[in-house]
Amino acid sequence: MIGSLFNLARPLIHKMDAETAHRLTVAALAAAPSLRPAPDDPVLATEAFGLSFSNPVGLAAGFDKHAEAVDGALGLGFGFVEVGGVTPLPQPGNPKPRVFRLVEDAAVINRYGLNSDGMEAVAQRLAARRARGGIVGVNLGANKDSADRAADYAVLTRRLAPLTDFVTVNVSSPNTPGLRDLQAEAALDDLIARAIEARDEAAAGGRPTPMLLKIAPDLTLPELDGMIAVARRRHIDGLIVSNTTIARPASLRSQAKTETGGLSGKPLFEASTRLLAEAFLRVERQFPLIGVGGIDSAATAFAKIRAGADLVQFYSAMVFHGPGLVKTVKAGLAAEARRAGLPKLSALVGRDAAAIAAGKGL
């Protein structure tokens, strides 16, 4: 029903500027009665970083930045939801306009700049709905004017890790000046060490909350090697590949292609999926991967799984395909597992990673 309503409203939604449409969509989802999606096909059940997912399809960070519509998003049928990015102190982000639809390219460019209600507001919302269940993660970012950005991640982890099922260290947003510098091996090692110490302190002797790392699609392979070396050395629980890109493929046709910011959506698919495959080959199953970037169908989601993703996420594609995409992707993934004669879709993770990393198989 929600998918049908979106199809009816899409012409009106797309007449609005992109940020207004985004805010109204989040508000509508937050205000809607909680939905209970149909039970997931058992073939989709997935285990990752100590959690049991009824399906591997998640909502990427960036949609529900302030944790306002968690239950509404879970009601669409997502297996998990990641909120944020969240910064320790509230900050407005970059000046508007800062979000642009590239309709001809099925893409979005944003330069939000980690606009956030701040850690305390998000903590209160997460605590208020914690008992309702569902797998919920939080994406962590640093304040733009912070004097010690690594300390920001430690503060956020200590406060929010007890309220969520996983936390994501995001050092790959292109819209906060200098943030991607934290992807350098030495800086990242210090940051992760401090965040893990905070995470373990927050656990108070109980099971620590899984900590994931989200990386950019624009990394060179030597840079990827350095980040994975840190992740393995510090026993990170998972890797998310990838954030938005600062690249502008020659294939882009939309007038908005000249806007600065991170590009997401269909044009990101190939580069992010190749990087995912490269990461899978380097991680050697030490921890699971989440594939993000350009998923707009069951086929593209399955390509991420073949490249090495245990779980997948999308967000931008819903701008063009609506919330019904969740159900479509899940049905297609279940069909792929049954076509292969396998009891679980997870058996296909990484099947074609070597070929995809070599530029084949997509």
MOCORUR-V536823 format. One record per residue. N is the residue number from 1. RES is the residue in one small letter. SS is DSSP state (2 for helix, 1 for strand, 0 for the rest). Layout:
BEGIN
n=N res=RES ss=SS
n=N res=RES ss=SS
END
This chain:
BEGIN
n=1 res=m ss=0
n=2 res=i ss=2
n=3 res=g ss=2
n=4 res=s ss=2
n=5 res=l ss=2
n=6 res=f ss=2
n=7 res=n ss=2
n=8 res=l ss=2
n=9 res=a ss=2
n=10 res=r ss=2
n=11 res=p ss=2
n=12 res=l ss=2
n=13 res=i ss=2
n=14 res=h ss=0
n=15 res=k ss=0
n=16 res=m ss=0
n=17 res=d ss=0
n=18 res=a ss=2
n=19 res=e ss=2
n=20 res=t ss=2
n=21 res=a ss=2
n=22 res=h ss=2
n=23 res=r ss=2
n=24 res=l ss=2
n=25 res=t ss=2
n=26 res=v ss=2
n=27 res=a ss=2
n=28 res=a ss=2
n=29 res=l ss=2
n=30 res=a ss=2
n=31 res=a ss=2
n=32 res=a ss=0
n=33 res=p ss=0
n=34 res=s ss=0
n=35 res=l ss=0
n=36 res=r ss=0
n=37 res=p ss=0
n=38 res=a ss=0
n=39 res=p ss=0
n=40 res=d ss=0
n=41 res=d ss=0
n=42 res=p ss=2
n=43 res=v ss=2
n=44 res=l ss=2
n=45 res=a ss=0
n=46 res=t ss=1
n=47 res=e ss=1
n=48 res=a ss=1
n=49 res=f ss=0
n=50 res=g ss=0
n=51 res=l ss=1
n=52 res=s ss=1
n=53 res=f ss=1
n=54 res=s ss=0
n=55 res=n ss=0
n=56 res=p ss=0
n=57 res=v ss=1
n=58 res=g ss=1
n=59 res=l ss=1
n=60 res=a ss=0
n=61 res=a ss=0
n=62 res=g ss=0
n=63 res=f ss=0
n=64 res=d ss=0
n=65 res=k ss=0
n=66 res=h ss=0
n=67 res=a ss=0
n=68 res=e ss=0
n=69 res=a ss=0
n=70 res=v ss=2
n=71 res=d ss=2
n=72 res=g ss=2
n=73 res=a ss=2
n=74 res=l ss=2
n=75 res=g ss=2
n=76 res=l ss=0
n=77 res=g ss=0
n=78 res=f ss=0
n=79 res=g ss=0
n=80 res=f ss=1
n=81 res=v ss=1
n=82 res=e ss=1
n=83 res=v ss=1
n=84 res=g ss=1
n=85 res=g ss=1
n=86 res=v ss=1
n=87 res=t ss=0
n=88 res=p ss=0
n=89 res=l ss=0
n=90 res=p ss=0
n=91 res=q ss=1
n=92 res=p ss=0
n=93 res=g ss=0
n=94 res=n ss=0
n=95 res=p ss=0
n=96 res=k ss=0
n=97 res=p ss=0
n=98 res=r ss=0
n=99 res=v ss=1
n=100 res=f ss=1
n=101 res=r ss=1
n=102 res=l ss=1
n=103 res=v ss=2
n=104 res=e ss=2
n=105 res=d ss=2
n=106 res=a ss=0
n=107 res=a ss=1
n=108 res=v ss=1
n=109 res=i ss=1
n=110 res=n ss=1
n=111 res=r ss=0
n=112 res=y ss=0
n=113 res=g ss=0
n=114 res=l ss=0
n=115 res=n ss=0
n=116 res=s ss=1
n=117 res=d ss=0
n=118 res=g ss=0
n=119 res=m ss=2
n=120 res=e ss=2
n=121 res=a ss=2
n=122 res=v ss=2
n=123 res=a ss=2
n=124 res=q ss=2
n=125 res=r ss=2
n=126 res=l ss=2
n=127 res=a ss=2
n=128 res=a ss=2
n=129 res=r ss=2
n=130 res=r ss=2
n=131 res=a ss=2
n=132 res=r ss=2
n=133 res=g ss=0
n=134 res=g ss=0
n=135 res=i ss=0
n=136 res=v ss=1
n=137 res=g ss=1
n=138 res=v ss=1
n=139 res=n ss=1
n=140 res=l ss=1
n=141 res=g ss=0
n=142 res=a ss=0
n=143 res=n ss=0
n=144 res=k ss=0
n=145 res=d ss=0
n=146 res=s ss=0
n=147 res=a ss=0
n=148 res=d ss=0
n=149 res=r ss=2
n=150 res=a ss=2
n=151 res=a ss=2
n=152 res=d ss=2
n=153 res=y ss=2
n=154 res=a ss=2
n=155 res=v ss=2
n=156 res=l ss=2
n=157 res=t ss=2
n=158 res=r ss=2
n=159 res=r ss=2
n=160 res=l ss=2
n=161 res=a ss=2
n=162 res=p ss=2
n=163 res=l ss=2
n=164 res=t ss=0
n=165 res=d ss=0
n=166 res=f ss=1
n=167 res=v ss=1
n=168 res=t ss=1
n=169 res=v ss=1
n=170 res=n ss=1
n=171 res=v ss=0
n=172 res=s ss=0
n=173 res=s ss=0
n=174 res=p ss=0
n=175 res=n ss=0
n=176 res=t ss=0
n=177 res=p ss=0
n=178 res=g ss=0
n=179 res=l ss=2
n=180 res=r ss=2
n=181 res=d ss=2
n=182 res=l ss=2
n=183 res=q ss=2
n=184 res=a ss=0
n=185 res=e ss=2
n=186 res=a ss=2
n=187 res=a ss=2
n=188 res=l ss=2
n=189 res=d ss=2
n=190 res=d ss=2
n=191 res=l ss=2
n=192 res=i ss=2
n=193 res=a ss=2
n=194 res=r ss=2
n=195 res=a ss=2
n=196 res=i ss=2
n=197 res=e ss=2
n=198 res=a ss=2
n=199 res=r ss=2
n=200 res=d ss=2
n=201 res=e ss=2
n=202 res=a ss=2
n=203 res=a ss=2
n=204 res=a ss=0
n=205 res=g ss=0
n=206 res=g ss=0
n=207 res=r ss=0
n=208 res=p ss=0
n=209 res=t ss=0
n=210 res=p ss=1
n=211 res=m ss=1
n=212 res=l ss=1
n=213 res=l ss=1
n=214 res=k ss=1
n=215 res=i ss=1
n=216 res=a ss=0
n=217 res=p ss=0
n=218 res=d ss=0
n=219 res=l ss=0
n=220 res=t ss=0
n=221 res=l ss=2
n=222 res=p ss=2
n=223 res=e ss=2
n=224 res=l ss=2
n=225 res=d ss=2
n=226 res=g ss=2
n=227 res=m ss=2
n=228 res=i ss=2
n=229 res=a ss=2
n=230 res=v ss=2
n=231 res=a ss=2
n=232 res=r ss=2
n=233 res=r ss=2
n=234 res=r ss=0
n=235 res=h ss=0
n=236 res=i ss=0
n=237 res=d ss=0
n=238 res=g ss=1
n=239 res=l ss=1
n=240 res=i ss=1
n=241 res=v ss=1
n=242 res=s ss=0
n=243 res=n ss=0
n=244 res=t ss=0
n=245 res=t ss=1
n=246 res=i ss=0
n=247 res=a ss=0
n=248 res=r ss=0
n=249 res=p ss=0
n=250 res=a ss=0
n=251 res=s ss=0
n=252 res=l ss=0
n=253 res=r ss=0
n=254 res=s ss=0
n=255 res=q ss=2
n=256 res=a ss=2
n=257 res=k ss=2
n=258 res=t ss=2
n=259 res=e ss=0
n=260 res=t ss=0
n=261 res=g ss=0
n=262 res=g ss=1
n=263 res=l ss=1
n=264 res=s ss=1
n=265 res=g ss=1
n=266 res=k ss=2
n=267 res=p ss=2
n=268 res=l ss=2
n=269 res=f ss=2
n=270 res=e ss=2
n=271 res=a ss=2
n=272 res=s ss=2
n=273 res=t ss=2
n=274 res=r ss=2
n=275 res=l ss=2
n=276 res=l ss=2
n=277 res=a ss=2
n=278 res=e ss=2
n=279 res=a ss=2
n=280 res=f ss=2
n=281 res=l ss=2
n=282 res=r ss=2
n=283 res=v ss=2
n=284 res=e ss=0
n=285 res=r ss=0
n=286 res=q ss=0
n=287 res=f ss=0
n=288 res=p ss=1
n=289 res=l ss=1
n=290 res=i ss=1
n=291 res=g ss=1
n=292 res=v ss=1
n=293 res=g ss=0
n=294 res=g ss=0
n=295 res=i ss=0
n=296 res=d ss=0
n=297 res=s ss=0
n=298 res=a ss=2
n=299 res=a ss=2
n=300 res=t ss=2
n=301 res=a ss=2
n=302 res=f ss=2
n=303 res=a ss=2
n=304 res=k ss=2
n=305 res=i ss=2
n=306 res=r ss=2
n=307 res=a ss=2
n=308 res=g ss=0
n=309 res=a ss=0
n=310 res=d ss=0
n=311 res=l ss=1
n=312 res=v ss=1
n=313 res=q ss=1
n=314 res=f ss=1
n=315 res=y ss=0
n=316 res=s ss=0
n=317 res=a ss=2
n=318 res=m ss=2
n=319 res=v ss=2
n=320 res=f ss=2
n=321 res=h ss=2
n=322 res=g ss=0
n=323 res=p ss=0
n=324 res=g ss=0
n=325 res=l ss=2
n=326 res=v ss=2
n=327 res=k ss=2
n=328 res=t ss=2
n=329 res=v ss=2
n=330 res=k ss=2
n=331 res=a ss=2
n=332 res=g ss=2
n=333 res=l ss=2
n=334 res=a ss=2
n=335 res=a ss=2
n=336 res=e ss=2
n=337 res=a ss=2
n=338 res=r ss=2
n=339 res=r ss=2
n=340 res=a ss=0
n=341 res=g ss=0
n=342 res=l ss=0
n=343 res=p ss=0
n=344 res=k ss=0
n=345 res=l ss=2
n=346 res=s ss=2
n=347 res=a ss=2
n=348 res=l ss=2
n=349 res=v ss=0
n=350 res=g ss=0
n=351 res=r ss=0
n=352 res=d ss=0
n=353 res=a ss=2
n=354 res=a ss=2
n=355 res=a ss=2
n=356 res=i ss=2
n=357 res=a ss=2
n=358 res=a ss=0
n=359 res=g ss=0
n=360 res=k ss=0
n=361 res=g ss=0
n=362 res=l ss=0
END
